[in-house]
Amino acid sequence: MGFGTELLFVMLLGFLILGPRKMHAMLGHVARAKADFDKATRSFKSQLTSALDVKPQLPKDARQTQDAQSAE
């Protein structure tokens, strides 16, 4: 039994237990939840990427101290 066969079995079982109207509503909820999860995942990935791409900057007074030490 492959993944497609198992999915078909679960869908048929849900259709028999819930009926066509509730099954349709349930699939709508699952689709919205998956879309929200994908949106949150993309947002997290973009925030993580932008945070890792930014070079850390020293505060202004620390840069002056560092520049003074390198000039000596």
Secondary structure, DSSP 4 states (H G I P E B T S, - for coil): --HHHHHHHHHHHHHHHHHHHHHHHHHHHHHHHHHHHHHHHHHHHHHHHHHHHSPP---HHHHHHHHHHHH-
